């Protein structure tokens, strides 16, 4: 009937695609390999960097991530 299913709707609300999420995961793993402890601030900064680049490429305004975003990201992935 032309409606989106719940999975498509929820995916449309995500800040990042699966590929972008994998970049964030790889970033955290790379930092750990270098001997740096995990910090939510580092993950947050990398996430905002990706969003700014994506917004510039698409010509959309940048909307910052929420205060608890890194905690939610870790719970999801």
PyMOL Python script that loads the backbone (N, CA, C, O; Angstrom):
from pymol import cmd

cmd.read_pdbstr("""\
ATOM      1  N   UNK A   1       0.811  -1.203   0.000  1.00  0.00           N
ATOM      2  CA  UNK A   1       0.000   0.000   0.000  1.00  0.00           C
ATOM      3  C   UNK A   1       0.850   1.260   0.000  1.00  0.00           C
ATOM      4  O   UNK A   1       0.330   2.351   0.234  1.00  0.00           O
ATOM      5  N   UNK A   2       2.143   1.134  -0.257  1.00  0.00           N
ATOM      6  CA  UNK A   2       3.005   2.296  -0.383  1.00  0.00           C
ATOM      7  C   UNK A   2       3.589   2.820   0.908  1.00  0.00           C
ATOM      8  O   UNK A   2       4.348   3.789   0.889  1.00  0.00           O
ATOM      9  N   UNK A   3       3.253   2.202   2.038  1.00  0.00           N
ATOM     10  CA  UNK A   3       3.795   2.650   3.316  1.00  0.00           C
ATOM     11  C   UNK A   3       5.119   1.967   3.604  1.00  0.00           C
ATOM     12  O   UNK A   3       5.369   0.847   3.157  1.00  0.00           O
ATOM     13  N   UNK A   4       5.965   2.661   4.358  1.00  0.00           N
ATOM     14  CA  UNK A   4       7.242   2.072   4.775  1.00  0.00           C
ATOM     15  C   UNK A   4       7.005   1.156   5.963  1.00  0.00           C
ATOM     16  O   UNK A   4       6.127   1.405   6.789  1.00  0.00           O
ATOM     17  N   UNK A   5       7.805   0.084   6.044  1.00  0.00           N
ATOM     18  CA  UNK A   5       7.692  -0.760   7.232  1.00  0.00           C
ATOM     19  C   UNK A   5       8.505  -0.141   8.364  1.00  0.00           C
ATOM     20  O   UNK A   5       9.239   0.824   8.146  1.00  0.00           O
ATOM     21  N   UNK A   6       8.380  -0.683   9.553  1.00  0.00           N
ATOM     22  CA  UNK A   6       8.979  -0.088  10.749  1.00  0.00           C
ATOM     23  C   UNK A   6      10.508  -0.066  10.673  1.00  0.00           C
ATOM     24  O   UNK A   6      11.133   0.866  11.178  1.00  0.00           O
ATOM     25  N   UNK A   7      11.115  -1.074  10.051  1.00  0.00           N
ATOM     26  CA  UNK A   7      12.572  -1.099   9.932  1.00  0.00           C
ATOM     27  C   UNK A   7      13.072   0.044   9.049  1.00  0.00           C
ATOM     28  O   UNK A   7      14.072   0.686   9.368  1.00  0.00           O
ATOM     29  N   UNK A   8      12.385   0.291   7.957  1.00  0.00           N
ATOM     30  CA  UNK A   8      12.772   1.402   7.079  1.00  0.00           C
ATOM     31  C   UNK A   8      12.598   2.742   7.780  1.00  0.00           C
ATOM     32  O   UNK A   8      13.435   3.635   7.646  1.00  0.00           O
ATOM     33  N   UNK A   9      11.507   2.878   8.527  1.00  0.00           N
ATOM     34  CA  UNK A   9      11.257   4.116   9.249  1.00  0.00           C
ATOM     35  C   UNK A   9      12.345   4.365  10.287  1.00  0.00           C
ATOM     36  O   UNK A   9      12.877   5.472  10.379  1.00  0.00           O
ATOM     37  N   UNK A  10      12.676   3.340  11.069  1.00  0.00           N
ATOM     38  CA  UNK A  10      13.711   3.495  12.092  1.00  0.00           C
ATOM     39  C   UNK A  10      15.074   3.770  11.473  1.00  0.00           C
ATOM     40  O   UNK A  10      15.850   4.559  12.012  1.00  0.00           O
ATOM     41  N   UNK A  11      15.374   3.133  10.352  1.00  0.00           N
ATOM     42  CA  UNK A  11      16.647   3.375   9.668  1.00  0.00           C
ATOM     43  C   UNK A  11      16.735   4.819   9.173  1.00  0.00           C
ATOM     44  O   UNK A  11      17.821   5.397   9.138  1.00  0.00           O
ATOM     45  N   UNK A  12      15.608   5.395   8.795  1.00  0.00           N
ATOM     46  CA  UNK A  12      15.628   6.777   8.298  1.00  0.00           C
ATOM     47  C   UNK A  12      15.928   7.778   9.415  1.00  0.00           C
ATOM     48  O   UNK A  12      16.339   8.904   9.134  1.00  0.00           O
ATOM     49  N   UNK A  13      15.730   7.389  10.669  1.00  0.00           N
ATOM     50  CA  UNK A  13      15.999   8.279  11.795  1.00  0.00           C
ATOM     51  C   UNK A  13      17.445   8.230  12.257  1.00  0.00           C
ATOM     52  O   UNK A  13      17.864   9.078  13.045  1.00  0.00           O
ATOM     53  N   UNK A  14      18.217   7.259  11.787  1.00  0.00           N
ATOM     54  CA  UNK A  14      19.605   7.102  12.215  1.00  0.00           C
ATOM     55  C   UNK A  14      20.473   8.221  11.642  1.00  0.00           C
ATOM     56  O   UNK A  14      20.259   8.681  10.520  1.00  0.00           O
ATOM     57  N   UNK A  15      21.441   8.642  12.426  1.00  0.00           N
ATOM     58  CA  UNK A  15      22.378   9.661  11.960  1.00  0.00           C
ATOM     59  C   UNK A  15      23.322   9.107  10.895  1.00  0.00           C
ATOM     60  O   UNK A  15      23.713   9.819   9.971  1.00  0.00           O
ATOM     61  N   UNK A  16      23.683   7.830  11.034  1.00  0.00           N
ATOM     62  CA  UNK A  16      24.726   7.247  10.200  1.00  0.00           C
ATOM     63  C   UNK A  16      24.236   6.018   9.449  1.00  0.00           C
ATOM     64  O   UNK A  16      23.381   5.275   9.932  1.00  0.00           O
ATOM     65  N   UNK A  17      24.790   5.820   8.264  1.00  0.00           N
ATOM     66  CA  UNK A  17      24.547   4.591   7.530  1.00  0.00           C
ATOM     67  C   UNK A  17      25.369   3.482   8.191  1.00  0.00           C
ATOM     68  O   UNK A  17      26.193   3.750   9.066  1.00  0.00           O
ATOM     69  N   UNK A  18      25.144   2.254   7.772  1.00  0.00           N
ATOM     70  CA  UNK A  18      25.918   1.141   8.326  1.00  0.00           C
ATOM     71  C   UNK A  18      27.408   1.310   8.024  1.00  0.00           C
ATOM     72  O   UNK A  18      28.248   0.990   8.865  1.00  0.00           O
ATOM     73  N   UNK A  19      27.738   1.807   6.838  1.00  0.00           N
ATOM     74  CA  UNK A  19      29.145   2.020   6.472  1.00  0.00           C
ATOM     75  C   UNK A  19      29.779   3.096   7.350  1.00  0.00           C
ATOM     76  O   UNK A  19      30.922   2.951   7.784  1.00  0.00           O
ATOM     77  N   UNK A  20      29.048   4.163   7.610  1.00  0.00           N
ATOM     78  CA  UNK A  20      29.565   5.231   8.474  1.00  0.00           C
ATOM     79  C   UNK A  20      29.720   4.748   9.912  1.00  0.00           C
ATOM     80  O   UNK A  20      30.677   5.114  10.595  1.00  0.00           O
ATOM     81  N   UNK A  21      28.781   3.929  10.366  1.00  0.00           N
ATOM     82  CA  UNK A  21      28.892   3.356  11.711  1.00  0.00           C
ATOM     83  C   UNK A  21      30.134   2.472  11.802  1.00  0.00           C
ATOM     84  O   UNK A  21      30.817   2.456  12.826  1.00  0.00           O
ATOM     85  N   UNK A  22      30.424   1.742  10.730  1.00  0.00           N
ATOM     86  CA  UNK A  22      31.614   0.898  10.734  1.00  0.00           C
ATOM     87  C   UNK A  22      32.881   1.746  10.803  1.00  0.00           C
ATOM     88  O   UNK A  22      33.861   1.334  11.424  1.00  0.00           O
ATOM     89  N   UNK A  23      32.877   2.915  10.180  1.00  0.00           N
ATOM     90  CA  UNK A  23      34.023   3.827  10.278  1.00  0.00           C
ATOM     91  C   UNK A  23      34.226   4.251  11.725  1.00  0.00           C
ATOM     92  O   UNK A  23      35.361   4.322  12.195  1.00  0.00           O
ATOM     93  N   UNK A  24      33.145   4.533  12.433  1.00  0.00           N
ATOM     94  CA  UNK A  24      33.244   4.920  13.842  1.00  0.00           C
ATOM     95  C   UNK A  24      33.764   3.769  14.698  1.00  0.00           C
ATOM     96  O   UNK A  24      34.579   3.981  15.596  1.00  0.00           O
ATOM     97  N   UNK A  25      33.303   2.569  14.428  1.00  0.00           N
ATOM     98  CA  UNK A  25      33.782   1.394  15.158  1.00  0.00           C
ATOM     99  C   UNK A  25      35.261   1.181  14.889  1.00  0.00           C
ATOM    100  O   UNK A  25      36.038   0.932  15.810  1.00  0.00           O
ATOM    101  N   UNK A  26      35.649   1.280  13.616  1.00  0.00           N
ATOM    102  CA  UNK A  26      37.065   1.116  13.258  1.00  0.00           C
ATOM    103  C   UNK A  26      37.931   2.185  13.917  1.00  0.00           C
ATOM    104  O   UNK A  26      39.064   1.914  14.314  1.00  0.00           O
ATOM    105  N   UNK A  27      37.402   3.387  14.029  1.00  0.00           N
ATOM    106  CA  UNK A  27      38.133   4.475  14.691  1.00  0.00           C
ATOM    107  C   UNK A  27      38.421   4.109  16.150  1.00  0.00           C
ATOM    108  O   UNK A  27      39.543   4.271  16.628  1.00  0.00           O
ATOM    109  N   UNK A  28      37.397   3.617  16.849  1.00  0.00           N
ATOM    110  CA  UNK A  28      37.576   3.241  18.254  1.00  0.00           C
ATOM    111  C   UNK A  28      38.575   2.094  18.388  1.00  0.00           C
ATOM    112  O   UNK A  28      39.396   2.092  19.305  1.00  0.00           O
ATOM    113  N   UNK A  29      38.510   1.127  17.485  1.00  0.00           N
ATOM    114  CA  UNK A  29      39.450  -0.001  17.527  1.00  0.00           C
ATOM    115  C   UNK A  29      40.875   0.453  17.213  1.00  0.00           C
ATOM    116  O   UNK A  29      41.831  -0.025  17.824  1.00  0.00           O
ATOM    117  N   UNK A  30      41.014   1.365  16.270  1.00  0.00           N
ATOM    118  CA  UNK A  30      42.336   1.886  15.919  1.00  0.00           C
ATOM    119  C   UNK A  30      42.955   2.643  17.097  1.00  0.00           C
ATOM    120  O   UNK A  30      44.143   2.500  17.385  1.00  0.00           O
ATOM    121  N   UNK A  31      42.144   3.438  17.763  1.00  0.00           N
ATOM    122  CA  UNK A  31      42.635   4.152  18.947  1.00  0.00           C
ATOM    123  C   UNK A  31      43.106   3.160  20.012  1.00  0.00           C
ATOM    124  O   UNK A  31      44.131   3.380  20.657  1.00  0.00           O
ATOM    125  N   UNK A  32      42.365   2.080  20.193  1.00  0.00           N
ATOM    126  CA  UNK A  32      42.737   1.066  21.184  1.00  0.00           C
ATOM    127  C   UNK A  32      44.045   0.376  20.797  1.00  0.00           C
ATOM    128  O   UNK A  32      44.878   0.094  21.658  1.00  0.00           O
ATOM    129  N   UNK A  33      44.224   0.108  19.510  1.00  0.00           N
ATOM    130  CA  UNK A  33      45.462  -0.515  19.036  1.00  0.00           C
ATOM    131  C   UNK A  33      46.663   0.384  19.294  1.00  0.00           C
ATOM    132  O   UNK A  33      47.771  -0.101  19.525  1.00  0.00           O
ATOM    133  N   UNK A  34      46.445   1.673  19.257  1.00  0.00           N
ATOM    134  CA  UNK A  34      47.530   2.628  19.506  1.00  0.00           C
ATOM    135  C   UNK A  34      47.789   2.819  20.993  1.00  0.00           C
ATOM    136  O   UNK A  34      48.726   3.519  21.377  1.00  0.00           O
ATOM    137  N   UNK A  35      46.967   2.203  21.825  1.00  0.00           N
ATOM    138  CA  UNK A  35      47.183   2.268  23.267  1.00  0.00           C
ATOM    139  C   UNK A  35      46.423   3.367  23.976  1.00  0.00           C
ATOM    140  O   UNK A  35      46.636   3.609  25.164  1.00  0.00           O
ATOM    141  N   UNK A  36      45.517   4.049  23.240  1.00  0.00           N
ATOM    142  CA  UNK A  36      44.725   5.101  23.865  1.00  0.00           C
ATOM    143  C   UNK A  36      43.455   4.491  24.460  1.00  0.00           C
ATOM    144  O   UNK A  36      42.802   3.675  23.810  1.00  0.00           O
ATOM    145  N   UNK A  37      43.104   4.872  25.667  1.00  0.00           N
ATOM    146  CA  UNK A  37      41.862   4.342  26.242  1.00  0.00           C
ATOM    147  C   UNK A  37      40.654   4.925  25.512  1.00  0.00           C
ATOM    148  O   UNK A  37      40.712   6.032  24.977  1.00  0.00           O
ATOM    149  N   UNK A  38      39.568   4.171  25.498  1.00  0.00           N
ATOM    150  CA  UNK A  38      38.346   4.639  24.864  1.00  0.00           C
ATOM    151  C   UNK A  38      37.783   5.833  25.625  1.00  0.00           C
ATOM    152  O   UNK A  38      37.735   5.834  26.855  1.00  0.00           O
ATOM    153  N   UNK A  39      37.360   6.844  24.881  1.00  0.00           N
ATOM    154  CA  UNK A  39      36.645   7.965  25.496  1.00  0.00           C
ATOM    155  C   UNK A  39      35.413   8.267  24.655  1.00  0.00           C
ATOM    156  O   UNK A  39      35.441   8.168  23.428  1.00  0.00           O
ATOM    157  N   UNK A  40      34.352   8.631  25.324  1.00  0.00           N
ATOM    158  CA  UNK A  40      33.133   9.013  24.623  1.00  0.00           C
ATOM    159  C   UNK A  40      33.366  10.286  23.816  1.00  0.00           C
ATOM    160  O   UNK A  40      32.771  10.469  22.754  1.00  0.00           O
ATOM    161  N   UNK A  41      34.229  11.161  24.318  1.00  0.00           N
ATOM    162  CA  UNK A  41      34.519  12.419  23.628  1.00  0.00           C
ATOM    163  C   UNK A  41      35.154  12.168  22.261  1.00  0.00           C
ATOM    164  O   UNK A  41      34.798  12.822  21.280  1.00  0.00           O
ATOM    165  N   UNK A  42      36.084  11.232  22.195  1.00  0.00           N
ATOM    166  CA  UNK A  42      36.738  10.914  20.928  1.00  0.00           C
ATOM    167  C   UNK A  42      35.734  10.369  19.917  1.00  0.00           C
ATOM    168  O   UNK A  42      35.746  10.763  18.751  1.00  0.00           O
ATOM    169  N   UNK A  43      34.868   9.467  20.361  1.00  0.00           N
ATOM    170  CA  UNK A  43      33.847   8.902  19.479  1.00  0.00           C
ATOM    171  C   UNK A  43      32.879   9.991  19.026  1.00  0.00           C
ATOM    172  O   UNK A  43      32.495  10.037  17.857  1.00  0.00           O
ATOM    173  N   UNK A  44      32.490  10.857  19.941  1.00  0.00           N
ATOM    174  CA  UNK A  44      31.583  11.967  19.637  1.00  0.00           C
ATOM    175  C   UNK A  44      32.193  12.897  18.587  1.00  0.00           C
ATOM    176  O   UNK A  44      31.520  13.290  17.634  1.00  0.00           O
ATOM    177  N   UNK A  45      33.461  13.243  18.762  1.00  0.00           N
ATOM    178  CA  UNK A  45      34.131  14.146  17.822  1.00  0.00           C
ATOM    179  C   UNK A  45      34.231  13.526  16.431  1.00  0.00           C
ATOM    180  O   UNK A  45      34.029  14.211  15.429  1.00  0.00           O
ATOM    181  N   UNK A  46      34.541  12.237  16.370  1.00  0.00           N
ATOM    182  CA  UNK A  46      34.624  11.559  15.075  1.00  0.00           C
ATOM    183  C   UNK A  46      33.244  11.512  14.421  1.00  0.00           C
ATOM    184  O   UNK A  46      33.124  11.691  13.209  1.00  0.00           O
ATOM    185  N   UNK A  47      32.204  11.271  15.219  1.00  0.00           N
ATOM    186  CA  UNK A  47      30.846  11.262  14.692  1.00  0.00           C
ATOM    187  C   UNK A  47      30.440  12.610  14.124  1.00  0.00           C
ATOM    188  O   UNK A  47      29.841  12.686  13.051  1.00  0.00           O
ATOM    189  N   UNK A  48      30.763  13.654  14.835  1.00  0.00           N
ATOM    190  CA  UNK A  48      30.431  14.997  14.338  1.00  0.00           C
ATOM    191  C   UNK A  48      31.235  15.336  13.084  1.00  0.00           C
ATOM    192  O   UNK A  48      30.730  16.008  12.186  1.00  0.00           O
ATOM    193  N   UNK A  49      32.466  14.880  13.023  1.00  0.00           N
ATOM    194  CA  UNK A  49      33.294  15.097  11.835  1.00  0.00           C
ATOM    195  C   UNK A  49      32.634  14.457  10.609  1.00  0.00           C
ATOM    196  O   UNK A  49      32.575  15.062   9.539  1.00  0.00           O
ATOM    197  N   UNK A  50      32.147  13.247  10.775  1.00  0.00           N
ATOM    198  CA  UNK A  50      31.479  12.554   9.665  1.00  0.00           C
ATOM    199  C   UNK A  50      30.200  13.293   9.275  1.00  0.00           C
ATOM    200  O   UNK A  50      29.932  13.477   8.088  1.00  0.00           O
ATOM    201  N   UNK A  51      29.409  13.716  10.261  1.00  0.00           N
ATOM    202  CA  UNK A  51      28.167  14.430   9.949  1.00  0.00           C
ATOM    203  C   UNK A  51      28.420  15.761   9.244  1.00  0.00           C
ATOM    204  O   UNK A  51      27.683  16.129   8.329  1.00  0.00           O
ATOM    205  N   UNK A  52      29.448  16.473   9.661  1.00  0.00           N
ATOM    206  CA  UNK A  52      29.768  17.748   9.002  1.00  0.00           C
ATOM    207  C   UNK A  52      30.158  17.524   7.554  1.00  0.00           C
ATOM    208  O   UNK A  52      29.728  18.261   6.667  1.00  0.00           O
ATOM    209  N   UNK A  53      30.986  16.487   7.312  1.00  0.00           N
ATOM    210  CA  UNK A  53      31.400  16.184   5.945  1.00  0.00           C
ATOM    211  C   UNK A  53      30.200  15.757   5.095  1.00  0.00           C
ATOM    212  O   UNK A  53      30.074  16.160   3.938  1.00  0.00           O
ATOM    213  N   UNK A  54      29.328  14.945   5.675  1.00  0.00           N
ATOM    214  CA  UNK A  54      28.143  14.484   4.948  1.00  0.00           C
ATOM    215  C   UNK A  54      27.211  15.658   4.653  1.00  0.00           C
ATOM    216  O   UNK A  54      26.662  15.747   3.555  1.00  0.00           O
ATOM    217  N   UNK A  55      27.027  16.552   5.612  1.00  0.00           N
ATOM    218  CA  UNK A  55      26.172  17.718   5.404  1.00  0.00           C
ATOM    219  C   UNK A  55      26.710  18.643   4.332  1.00  0.00           C
ATOM    220  O   UNK A  55      25.950  19.180   3.527  1.00  0.00           O
ATOM    221  N   UNK A  56      28.025  18.829   4.322  1.00  0.00           N
ATOM    222  CA  UNK A  56      28.654  19.672   3.294  1.00  0.00           C
ATOM    223  C   UNK A  56      28.468  19.062   1.909  1.00  0.00           C
ATOM    224  O   UNK A  56      28.146  19.768   0.953  1.00  0.00           O
ATOM    225  N   UNK A  57      28.671  17.747   1.803  1.00  0.00           N
ATOM    226  CA  UNK A  57      28.543  17.070   0.516  1.00  0.00           C
ATOM    227  C   UNK A  57      27.103  17.091   0.004  1.00  0.00           C
ATOM    228  O   UNK A  57      26.873  17.196  -1.200  1.00  0.00           O
ATOM    229  N   UNK A  58      26.148  16.991   0.906  1.00  0.00           N
ATOM    230  CA  UNK A  58      24.737  16.956   0.508  1.00  0.00           C
ATOM    231  C   UNK A  58      24.094  18.336   0.495  1.00  0.00           C
ATOM    232  O   UNK A  58      22.964  18.492   0.030  1.00  0.00           O
ATOM    233  N   UNK A  59      24.799  19.325   0.996  1.00  0.00           N
ATOM    234  CA  UNK A  59      24.258  20.681   1.041  1.00  0.00           C
ATOM    235  C   UNK A  59      23.167  20.856   2.080  1.00  0.00           C
ATOM    236  O   UNK A  59      22.276  21.690   1.923  1.00  0.00           O
ATOM    237  N   UNK A  60      23.242  20.060   3.148  1.00  0.00           N
ATOM    238  CA  UNK A  60      22.255  20.160   4.225  1.00  0.00           C
ATOM    239  C   UNK A  60      22.900  20.786   5.453  1.00  0.00           C
ATOM    240  O   UNK A  60      24.113  20.673   5.633  1.00  0.00           O
ATOM    241  N   UNK A  61      22.118  21.442   6.296  1.00  0.00           N
ATOM    242  CA  UNK A  61      22.689  22.055   7.495  1.00  0.00           C
ATOM    243  C   UNK A  61      23.157  20.988   8.486  1.00  0.00           C
ATOM    244  O   UNK A  61      22.603  19.890   8.551  1.00  0.00           O
ATOM    245  N   UNK A  62      24.175  21.334   9.244  1.00  0.00           N
ATOM    246  CA  UNK A  62      24.725  20.431  10.246  1.00  0.00           C
ATOM    247  C   UNK A  62      23.892  20.489  11.511  1.00  0.00           C
ATOM    248  O   UNK A  62      23.635  21.570  12.042  1.00  0.00           O
ATOM    249  N   UNK A  63      23.467  19.324  11.998  1.00  0.00           N
ATOM    250  CA  UNK A  63      22.725  19.236  13.250  1.00  0.00           C
ATOM    251  C   UNK A  63      23.587  18.431  14.221  1.00  0.00           C
ATOM    252  O   UNK A  63      23.855  17.259  13.958  1.00  0.00           O
ATOM    253  N   UNK A  64      24.031  19.021  15.335  1.00  0.00           N
ATOM    254  CA  UNK A  64      24.935  18.325  16.245  1.00  0.00           C
ATOM    255  C   UNK A  64      24.283  17.101  16.893  1.00  0.00           C
ATOM    256  O   UNK A  64      23.061  17.003  17.002  1.00  0.00           O
ATOM    257  N   UNK A  65      25.136  16.183  17.313  1.00  0.00           N
ATOM    258  CA  UNK A  65      24.686  14.981  18.005  1.00  0.00           C
ATOM    259  C   UNK A  65      24.244  15.343  19.422  1.00  0.00           C
ATOM    260  O   UNK A  65      24.661  16.367  19.964  1.00  0.00           O
ATOM    261  N   UNK A  66      23.412  14.514  20.011  1.00  0.00           N
ATOM    262  CA  UNK A  66      22.936  14.740  21.369  1.00  0.00           C
ATOM    263  C   UNK A  66      23.992  14.415  22.409  1.00  0.00           C
ATOM    264  O   UNK A  66      25.024  13.822  22.096  1.00  0.00           O
ATOM    265  N   UNK A  67      23.731  14.804  23.640  1.00  0.00           N
ATOM    266  CA  UNK A  67      24.699  14.623  24.723  1.00  0.00           C
ATOM    267  C   UNK A  67      24.964  13.155  25.024  1.00  0.00           C
ATOM    268  O   UNK A  67      26.090  12.799  25.371  1.00  0.00           O
ATOM    269  N   UNK A  68      23.969  12.304  24.904  1.00  0.00           N
ATOM    270  CA  UNK A  68      24.117  10.884  25.224  1.00  0.00           C
ATOM    271  C   UNK A  68      24.321  10.025  23.978  1.00  0.00           C
ATOM    272  O   UNK A  68      24.218   8.800  24.053  1.00  0.00           O
ATOM    273  N   UNK A  69      24.606  10.645  22.838  1.00  0.00           N
ATOM    274  CA  UNK A  69      24.709   9.905  21.594  1.00  0.00           C
ATOM    275  C   UNK A  69      25.741   8.784  21.662  1.00  0.00           C
ATOM    276  O   UNK A  69      25.455   7.672  21.220  1.00  0.00           O
ATOM    277  N   UNK A  70      26.918   9.037  22.195  1.00  0.00           N
ATOM    278  CA  UNK A  70      27.965   8.009  22.198  1.00  0.00           C
ATOM    279  C   UNK A  70      27.551   6.805  23.044  1.00  0.00           C
ATOM    280  O   UNK A  70      27.881   5.670  22.700  1.00  0.00           O
ATOM    281  N   UNK A  71      26.848   7.033  24.125  1.00  0.00           N
ATOM    282  CA  UNK A  71      26.362   5.927  24.954  1.00  0.00           C
ATOM    283  C   UNK A  71      25.342   5.089  24.178  1.00  0.00           C
ATOM    284  O   UNK A  71      25.385   3.859  24.218  1.00  0.00           O
ATOM    285  N   UNK A  72      24.436   5.751  23.480  1.00  0.00           N
ATOM    286  CA  UNK A  72      23.442   5.039  22.680  1.00  0.00           C
ATOM    287  C   UNK A  72      24.096   4.278  21.532  1.00  0.00           C
ATOM    288  O   UNK A  72      23.689   3.163  21.204  1.00  0.00           O
ATOM    289  N   UNK A  73      25.103   4.882  20.928  1.00  0.00           N
ATOM    290  CA  UNK A  73      25.827   4.222  19.830  1.00  0.00           C
ATOM    291  C   UNK A  73      26.481   2.945  20.328  1.00  0.00           C
ATOM    292  O   UNK A  73      26.412   1.909  19.666  1.00  0.00           O
ATOM    293  N   UNK A  74      27.108   3.014  21.479  1.00  0.00           N
ATOM    294  CA  UNK A  74      27.757   1.829  22.039  1.00  0.00           C
ATOM    295  C   UNK A  74      26.748   0.736  22.372  1.00  0.00           C
ATOM    296  O   UNK A  74      27.023  -0.444  22.160  1.00  0.00           O
ATOM    297  N   UNK A  75      25.598   1.112  22.885  1.00  0.00           N
ATOM    298  CA  UNK A  75      24.557   0.120  23.175  1.00  0.00           C
ATOM    299  C   UNK A  75      24.060  -0.555  21.901  1.00  0.00           C
ATOM    300  O   UNK A  75      23.735  -1.742  21.905  1.00  0.00           O
ATOM    301  N   UNK A  76      24.003   0.207  20.819  1.00  0.00           N
ATOM    302  CA  UNK A  76      23.488  -0.346  19.562  1.00  0.00           C
ATOM    303  C   UNK A  76      24.511  -1.236  18.886  1.00  0.00           C
ATOM    304  O   UNK A  76      24.159  -2.279  18.336  1.00  0.00           O
ATOM    305  N   UNK A  77      25.780  -0.836  18.920  1.00  0.00           N
ATOM    306  CA  UNK A  77      26.815  -1.586  18.203  1.00  0.00           C
ATOM    307  C   UNK A  77      27.729  -2.330  19.131  1.00  0.00           C
ATOM    308  O   UNK A  77      28.651  -3.008  18.678  1.00  0.00           O
TER     309      UNK A  77
END
""", "prot")
cmd.dss("prot")
cmd.show_as("cartoon", "prot")
cmd.util.cbc("prot")
cmd.orient("prot")
